[in-house]
């Protein structure tokens, strides 16, 4: 889609997700396109564990805070860093209630990482409760209602967790991490696609990397260059040998969390 040029820095109800060096914004990525793309990708990834609706909703809402004048000014280089994730987390909870929390955690953490719900254990990570109760968020423009809200389903089905005593919390936490993983992958893939198109990098060039077999061979050759000439290195070599032996002989341990 060709973007309409914007004069004198006016937003003119066109919101963008990513910018380029072009000041006329003709090749900037429109926000609604990015959110829809990420929604489709994340929904497809989450379908593998019967949570496509959750993945799609997370993708559609994850950058909702970019529907603000402040973030658009940031893309123009005229404003400092802007929190662009919290609005999506807030709207997920408002729209989907308890089910929305699974999405909200992923949205709020899709750059910073998953935080706790009501308290901090890390000074770098604000709790979800703190994030969603912020009073200084930029004003969310109503354009998002026409461009994105109509693509959201009205109600999420109950997540497919196995009813097993004592594992409810573990399953919910694990599911939120799965949704986060789907969202982060989808977000980065669509961003990469946009950047490659701008830079003229052919899509066919993606994935042209050595195979895992070749990488393992390279890794083993590198390990052979290390010398076990000190006590600590001898112990490290012993640990490596034990890990490799056990990986081949011991049965793996799995815990099934989702249906």
Secondary structure, DSSP 8 states (H G I E B T S, - for coil): ------STT--TT--EEE--S-TT-TT-EEHHHHHHHHHHHHHHHHGGGT-HHHHHHHHHHTTGGGSSHHHHHHHTT-S-----SHHHHHHHHHHHHHHHHHHHHHHHTTTT----SSS-SSTTS--HHHHHT-S------THHHHHTGGGS-S------B---TT-HHHHHHHHHHHHHHHHHHHHHHHHHHHHHHHHT--GGGTT----HHHHHHHHHHHHTTS---SHHHHHHHHHHHHHHHHHHHS-------B-
